[in-house]
Amino acid sequence: MPDYEVSVYLPRAIAIGIGATIAMDLWNLFLKRAVGIPSLNYCLLGRWISHFPAGVFTHSSIAASESKPFECQVGWTAHYSIGVAFAVCFVVLAPQGWLANPSVLPALFYGVATVTIPFFIMQPALGFGIAGSKTPKPAQARVKSIMTHTVFGLGLYAAASVIGFAL
């Protein structure tokens, strides 16, 4: 994207990322209340990140690792920052004109593709194994991750559509 467009696209991409992450959080809240399937505790994400300065990037069990000050704040900030970063990457990679005229399929495919990050980086580093293989219910963990990232993709589309109407 040309430099002159960054000042226009970046704020929209940030807003889209926040919107898509909110959609994901609402989905996880629904799963927790309706079906009893809990979401990742973002405090544990913050704990993981808070161990980085000491050079610790993997844990056999993040829940059993030493807790850190402000881990919940760090985790929630990271959660939304990751959602925004994914959205910025998507806006950069999206088909020409997508931001002006959003379509669901590119956002949906991108959202599903983002599940590779938790499957192959975050879950193993937190001690959950590749694609949740070390969780008590690996198949459920995988399906939940895929569905959550599908909702993120739909959230990208929905947020871009709402932002398009607002401008």
MONOR-V304527 format. One record per pair of residues at least 4 apart in sequence whose ideal C-beta (glycine too) atoms are under 6 Angstrom apart, sorted by the first residue. I is the first residue (numbers start at 1). GAP is how many residues later the second one is. D is the distance in whole Angstrom. If there is no record, write none. Layout:
i={I | I}
gap={GAP | GAP}
d={D | D}
//
This chain:
i={1 | 5 | 6 | 9 | 9 | 12 | 13 | 13 | 13 | 14 | 15 | 16 | 16 | 16 | 16 | 17 | 17 | 17 | 19 | 19 | 20 | 20 | 20 | 20 | 20 | 20 | 21 | 21 | 23 | 23 | 24 | 24 | 24 | 27 | 28 | 30 | 31 | 31 | 32 | 42 | 42 | 42 | 43 | 43 | 43 | 44 | 45 | 45 | 46 | 46 | 46 | 46 | 46 | 47 | 47 | 47 | 48 | 48 | 49 | 49 | 50 | 50 | 50 | 51 | 58 | 59 | 59 | 60 | 61 | 62 | 62 | 70 | 71 | 77 | 86 | 90 | 90 | 91 | 94 | 94 | 95 | 97 | 98 | 102 | 102 | 102 | 104 | 104 | 107 | 107 | 107 | 108 | 110 | 111 | 111 | 111 | 111 | 112 | 112 | 112 | 114 | 115 | 115 | 115 | 115 | 116 | 117 | 118 | 118 | 118 | 119 | 123 | 123 | 124 | 128 | 128 | 128 | 129 | 129 | 131 | 132 | 132 | 132 | 133 | 135 | 155}
gap={4 | 4 | 4 | 4 | 82 | 151 | 74 | 75 | 78 | 70 | 148 | 71 | 140 | 143 | 144 | 66 | 67 | 70 | 136 | 140 | 63 | 67 | 132 | 135 | 136 | 139 | 59 | 62 | 128 | 132 | 124 | 127 | 128 | 124 | 11 | 4 | 4 | 6 | 6 | 33 | 34 | 37 | 28 | 29 | 32 | 18 | 30 | 33 | 4 | 25 | 26 | 28 | 29 | 15 | 21 | 24 | 14 | 78 | 25 | 29 | 18 | 21 | 24 | 5 | 67 | 6 | 68 | 67 | 66 | 64 | 65 | 4 | 4 | 4 | 28 | 4 | 20 | 8 | 4 | 12 | 11 | 4 | 4 | 55 | 58 | 59 | 4 | 53 | 46 | 49 | 50 | 45 | 43 | 38 | 39 | 41 | 42 | 37 | 38 | 41 | 35 | 4 | 30 | 31 | 34 | 4 | 4 | 4 | 5 | 27 | 12 | 5 | 9 | 6 | 4 | 6 | 7 | 4 | 5 | 11 | 6 | 9 | 10 | 5 | 6 | 4}
d={5 | 5 | 5 | 6 | 6 | 6 | 5 | 4 | 4 | 5 | 6 | 5 | 6 | 4 | 5 | 5 | 3 | 3 | 6 | 3 | 6 | 6 | 5 | 3 | 5 | 5 | 5 | 3 | 6 | 3 | 6 | 5 | 5 | 4 | 4 | 5 | 5 | 4 | 6 | 4 | 5 | 5 | 5 | 4 | 5 | 5 | 4 | 6 | 6 | 4 | 6 | 3 | 3 | 6 | 6 | 4 | 6 | 6 | 6 | 6 | 4 | 5 | 6 | 4 | 5 | 5 | 5 | 5 | 4 | 4 | 5 | 6 | 6 | 6 | 5 | 6 | 5 | 6 | 4 | 6 | 6 | 6 | 6 | 5 | 4 | 5 | 6 | 5 | 5 | 4 | 4 | 4 | 6 | 5 | 6 | 4 | 2 | 6 | 6 | 6 | 5 | 6 | 5 | 5 | 4 | 6 | 5 | 4 | 5 | 6 | 4 | 4 | 5 | 5 | 5 | 5 | 5 | 3 | 3 | 5 | 5 | 3 | 6 | 5 | 4 | 6}
//
